[in-house]
Amino acid sequence: MIYAVSSVNWQHLSEALLITAKGMLGIFLFMGIFYALIYTFELVFKEKK
């Protein structure tokens, strides 16, 4: 098992981590934009009492 871990191709691993990081950044960016959109809609369309 240790041999399998030590024979990892570090180039492929770093590329996979970079793709994962880009995907996570994209998800958090989308969530931030979506949250800002909801917050803006709450300010524009206030509930009438």
C-alpha positions in Angstrom: 0.0 0.0 0.0 2.8 2.4 0.8 4.3 1.7 -2.6 1.0 2.7 -4.3 1.0 6.0 -2.5 4.7 6.8 -3.2 4.3 6.1 -6.9 1.7 8.9 -7.4 2.3 11.0 -10.4 2.6 14.4 -8.7 1.9 16.3 -12.0 -1.5 14.6 -12.3 -2.3 15.1 -8.6 -1.5 18.8 -8.7 -3.6 19.2 -11.9 -6.5 17.4 -10.1 -6.2 19.6 -7.1 -6.1 22.7 -9.3 -9.3 21.7 -11.0 -10.9 21.0 -7.6 -9.9 24.4 -6.3 -11.3 26.1 -9.4 -14.6 24.3 -9.0 -14.9 25.2 -5.4 -14.1 28.8 -6.1 -16.7 28.8 -8.8 -19.3 27.4 -6.5 -18.6 29.9 -3.7 -18.6 32.8 -6.3 -22.0 31.6 -7.6 -23.3 31.3 -4.0 -22.1 34.9 -3.3 -23.8 36.3 -6.4 -27.0 34.4 -5.6 -27.0 35.7 -2.0 -26.5 39.3 -3.2 -29.3 38.9 -5.6 -31.7 37.6 -2.9 -30.6 40.4 -0.6 -31.2 43.0 -3.3 -34.6 41.6 -4.0 -35.5 41.8 -0.3 -34.5 45.5 -0.3 -36.4 46.3 -3.5 -39.6 44.3 -2.9 -40.3 45.0 0.8 -43.2 43.3 2.5 -46.2 45.6 2.9 -47.7 45.6 6.3 
